[in-house]
Amino acid sequence: MKMPTGFALSLVAGAALLLTFPTVAQAPTPVVLTAATAPAGVRPALARDETALADPVREALRTLPQAKKKFLAGLPIGDQFLLSVRVIATDTSFRQASARVLGWHGNTVQALLLPETTTASTTPAEPTPVTFPETAVVDWTLLRASGREEGNYVGRYTDTAHQVEGMRLR
């Protein structure tokens, strides 16, 4: 079957036009770490972090079951339940990230991984849907609509440590 020349030319021109548009790069899907799933290259950094933050992480995990019950019972409008998890950043490092919990079924959490806050980006990044086991949780924060927060053991510990590091000695 013969294709009309005008149609073929418009098809080729349309394809050429599409190739000139920049493609939007898809960000890689974030990988939430647990001690069991951490790649070998990340394990040394993970071990250092676990040692440095052992006490606040222990307290966060001790109180997590009660916080989970509050979430499952239903939060008032405007309240948010955030979990801190570790996400692979490079082959040998990770970053701590916050995830806003959407659902919690057994030991599996469905959440939106919140983007890193950077001043370099002019357009805000979108949260990424993730599912991870409860064993990936490092800390939790119940953020009330009033601005009051519960939990955040690791966050408060690291904030205090940074303040102490910044103090000048006489």
Secondary structure as the mmCIF struct_conf table of DSSP 4:
data_model
#
loop_
_struct_conf.conf_type_id
_struct_conf.id
_struct_conf.beg_label_comp_id
_struct_conf.beg_label_asym_id
_struct_conf.beg_label_seq_id
_struct_conf.end_label_comp_id
_struct_conf.end_label_asym_id
_struct_conf.end_label_seq_id
HELX_LH_PP_P HELX_LH_PP_P1 LYS A 2 PRO A 4
HELX_RH_AL_P HELX_RH_AL_P1 THR A 5 THR A 20
BEND BEND1 PHE A 21 PHE A 21
HELX_LH_PP_P HELX_LH_PP_P2 PRO A 22 PRO A 30
STRN STRN1 VAL A 32 VAL A 32
TURN_TY1_P TURN_TY1_P1 ALA A 35 THR A 37
TURN_TY1_P TURN_TY1_P2 ALA A 40 VAL A 42
HELX_RH_AL_P HELX_RH_AL_P2 ARG A 43 ALA A 52
TURN_TY1_P TURN_TY1_P3 LEU A 53 LEU A 53
HELX_RH_AL_P HELX_RH_AL_P3 ALA A 54 ALA A 73
HELX_LH_PP_P HELX_LH_PP_P3 LEU A 75 PRO A 76
TURN_TY1_P TURN_TY1_P4 ILE A 77 GLY A 78
STRN STRN2 GLN A 80 THR A 90
TURN_TY1_P TURN_TY1_P5 ASP A 91 THR A 92
STRN STRN3 SER A 93 HIS A 105
TURN_TY1_P TURN_TY1_P6 GLY A 106 ASN A 107
STRN STRN4 THR A 108 LEU A 113
HELX_LH_PP_P HELX_LH_PP_P4 LEU A 114 GLU A 116
BEND BEND2 THR A 119 ALA A 120
BEND BEND3 THR A 122 THR A 123
HELX_LH_PP_P HELX_LH_PP_P5 PRO A 124 PRO A 127
STRN STRN5 THR A 128 PRO A 133
HELX_RH_3T_P HELX_RH_3T_P1 GLU A 134 ALA A 136
STRN STRN6 VAL A 137 LEU A 143
TURN_TY1_P TURN_TY1_P7 ALA A 145 SER A 146
BEND BEND4 GLY A 147 GLY A 147
STRN STRN7 GLU A 149 GLY A 151
HELX_RH_AL_P HELX_RH_AL_P4 TYR A 153 GLY A 166
HELX_LH_PP_P HELX_LH_PP_P6 MET A 167 LEU A 169
#
